[in-house]
Amino acid sequence: MTLAPTLALTRGFTLAANAANAANAVHAARSTEATHEARQGFRIGELSLMVRYEDGSELTEMPAVFRLPNTPGWFMGVANLHGLLVPVFDLAAFAGVDHSRDARRMLLVLSHGADAAGIVIDGLPRRLRWSEEQQADAATAPARLASHVRGAALIDNTLWFDIDRASLLDAFEHALGN
């Protein structure tokens, strides 16, 4: 006996119950998301920073970076990533902090396509989640980053500053134009 493909695939399943269970699971996941924030956290020396997941586009080993003349020290130059020239910034130098001597330097690419820019980070990023109760005062952010911090959270006894990617990249562009 031959069965129609949809009948063969759904044989032995109760679709209404599965659909209701799936809807409940989605609702539960959305409820959890509403009470917790999620970010990608990274370190630059002793400074702990984070960005929204959608703000980062790539993480890579440090590529060859080609310095441009007459640019500030925090602008490392440009790197060829997948055929695109991407500006690379030393966020530690920009913020006035030292890189960790022991950490492997990585390139975190923020934004996508023609807007992409890389920042040098210390080591691998990590996933962060926190609730409203963990929000903290962002007033202790380094002065050069303070206007690009949208908030802070105290996670596992570490103060993490939430960076506004668009504001930071605009600041780099503005500072290079002066």
C-alpha positions as CSV (number, residue, x, y, z in Angstrom):
1,M,0.0,0.0,0.0
2,T,1.4,3.4,-1.0
3,L,0.9,6.5,1.1
4,A,0.8,10.1,0.0
5,P,4.1,11.8,1.2
6,T,2.4,14.1,3.7
7,L,0.5,11.1,5.2
8,A,3.7,9.1,5.4
9,L,5.6,11.9,7.1
10,T,2.8,12.6,9.6
11,R,1.8,9.0,10.4
12,G,2.0,8.3,14.1
13,F,2.1,12.0,15.1
14,T,-0.7,14.1,16.5
15,L,-0.2,17.4,14.8
16,A,-2.5,19.5,17.0
17,A,-0.6,18.4,20.2
18,N,2.8,18.9,18.6
19,A,1.8,22.4,17.3
20,A,0.5,23.4,20.8
21,N,3.7,22.1,22.4
22,A,5.8,24.0,19.9
23,A,3.8,27.2,20.5
24,N,4.3,26.8,24.2
25,A,8.0,26.3,23.8
26,V,8.3,29.4,21.7
27,H,6.3,31.5,24.2
28,A,8.5,30.2,27.1
29,A,11.7,31.1,25.1
30,R,10.3,34.6,24.4
31,S,9.4,35.1,28.1
32,T,13.0,34.2,29.1
33,E,14.4,36.5,26.5
34,A,12.3,39.4,27.8
35,T,13.8,39.2,31.2
36,H,17.4,38.5,30.2
37,E,19.8,40.5,27.9
38,A,22.3,38.6,25.7
39,R,25.6,40.1,24.5
40,Q,29.0,39.0,23.2
41,G,31.6,39.9,25.8
42,F,35.2,40.6,25.1
43,R,38.2,41.9,27.0
44,I,40.8,44.5,26.3
45,G,43.3,44.4,29.1
46,E,41.4,44.8,32.3
47,L,38.4,46.4,30.5
48,S,35.4,44.2,29.9
49,L,33.2,45.2,27.0
50,M,30.2,43.8,25.2
51,V,28.2,44.3,22.1
52,R,24.9,43.0,20.8
53,Y,25.3,39.8,18.8
54,E,23.9,41.4,15.6
55,D,26.6,44.1,15.9
56,G,29.4,41.6,15.4
57,S,29.9,39.9,12.0
58,E,33.1,37.9,12.4
59,L,35.9,36.8,14.7
60,T,39.3,35.9,13.2
61,E,42.9,35.5,14.0
62,M,44.8,38.8,13.5
63,P,45.3,39.2,9.8
64,A,48.0,41.2,8.1
65,V,47.3,44.8,8.7
66,F,48.7,47.5,6.5
67,R,49.4,50.8,8.2
68,L,48.5,54.1,6.5
69,P,50.7,57.1,6.9
70,N,49.8,60.1,9.0
71,T,47.1,58.3,11.0
72,P,46.7,58.1,14.8
73,G,48.3,55.2,16.6
74,W,45.0,53.7,17.5
75,F,44.2,53.3,13.8
76,M,46.2,50.3,12.9
77,G,45.5,50.4,9.2
78,V,43.5,48.2,6.8
79,A,43.2,44.4,6.4
80,N,42.0,42.4,3.5
81,L,39.1,40.2,4.7
82,H,37.4,38.2,2.0
83,G,38.4,40.7,-0.7
84,L,37.2,43.7,1.3
85,L,39.5,46.3,2.8
86,V,38.4,46.6,6.4
87,P,39.7,49.4,8.8
88,V,41.3,48.0,11.9
89,F,41.3,49.9,15.2
90,D,43.2,49.3,18.4
91,L,40.4,50.0,20.9
92,A,42.8,49.7,23.8
93,A,44.9,52.6,22.5
94,F,41.8,54.6,21.7
95,A,40.4,54.1,25.2
96,G,43.8,54.6,26.9
97,V,44.1,51.1,28.4
98,D,46.8,48.5,27.9
99,H,46.3,45.1,26.2
100,S,46.7,42.0,28.3
101,R,50.3,40.7,27.7
102,D,49.2,37.1,28.1
103,A,46.1,37.1,25.8
104,R,46.2,36.1,22.2
105,R,45.0,39.1,20.0
106,M,42.0,38.5,17.9
107,L,40.1,40.7,15.4
108,L,36.4,41.2,16.1
109,V,34.7,42.6,13.1
110,L,31.7,44.9,13.8
111,S,29.0,45.7,11.3
112,H,28.6,44.2,7.9
113,G,29.7,44.8,4.3
114,A,31.0,48.3,3.5
115,D,30.3,49.4,7.1
116,A,32.5,46.7,8.6
117,A,35.4,47.7,10.9
118,G,37.7,45.5,13.0
119,I,38.7,46.0,16.6
120,V,41.6,44.2,18.3
121,I,40.5,42.3,21.4
122,D,42.3,40.1,23.9
123,G,41.4,36.5,23.6
124,L,38.1,34.9,22.6
125,P,34.8,36.5,23.3
126,R,32.2,34.9,25.6
127,R,28.5,34.8,25.8
128,L,26.9,37.0,28.4
129,R,23.4,37.0,29.8
130,W,22.1,39.1,32.6
131,S,18.9,40.3,34.1
132,E,17.7,43.8,35.1
133,E,18.8,43.2,38.7
134,Q,22.4,43.0,37.4
135,Q,22.4,46.4,35.7
136,A,25.1,48.6,37.1
137,D,26.3,52.2,36.9
138,A,28.3,52.9,33.7
139,A,29.9,56.0,35.1
140,T,33.3,54.3,35.6
141,A,33.8,53.7,31.9
142,P,37.0,55.2,30.5
143,A,36.4,58.8,29.5
144,R,37.1,58.2,25.8
145,L,34.5,55.4,25.7
146,A,31.9,56.9,28.1
147,S,29.8,58.5,25.4
148,H,29.7,55.2,23.5
149,V,28.5,53.1,26.5
150,R,24.7,52.4,26.6
151,G,24.8,50.7,30.0
152,A,26.7,48.3,32.2
153,A,26.0,45.0,34.0
154,L,27.7,43.3,36.9
155,I,28.1,39.7,35.8
156,D,30.1,37.2,37.9
157,N,31.7,40.0,39.9
158,T,32.9,41.7,36.7
159,L,31.7,45.0,35.4
160,W,30.8,44.8,31.7
161,F,30.2,47.9,29.6
162,D,27.7,47.7,26.8
163,I,29.1,49.4,23.8
164,D,27.0,51.2,21.2
165,R,28.6,49.9,18.0
166,A,27.2,52.6,15.7
167,S,28.3,55.4,18.0
168,L,31.8,53.9,18.4
169,L,32.3,53.5,14.7
170,D,31.1,57.0,14.1
171,A,33.6,58.3,16.6
172,F,36.4,56.5,14.9
173,E,35.4,58.0,11.5
174,H,35.0,61.5,13.0
175,A,38.4,61.3,14.8
176,L,40.1,60.2,11.6
177,G,38.6,63.0,9.7
178,N,40.1,65.6,12.1
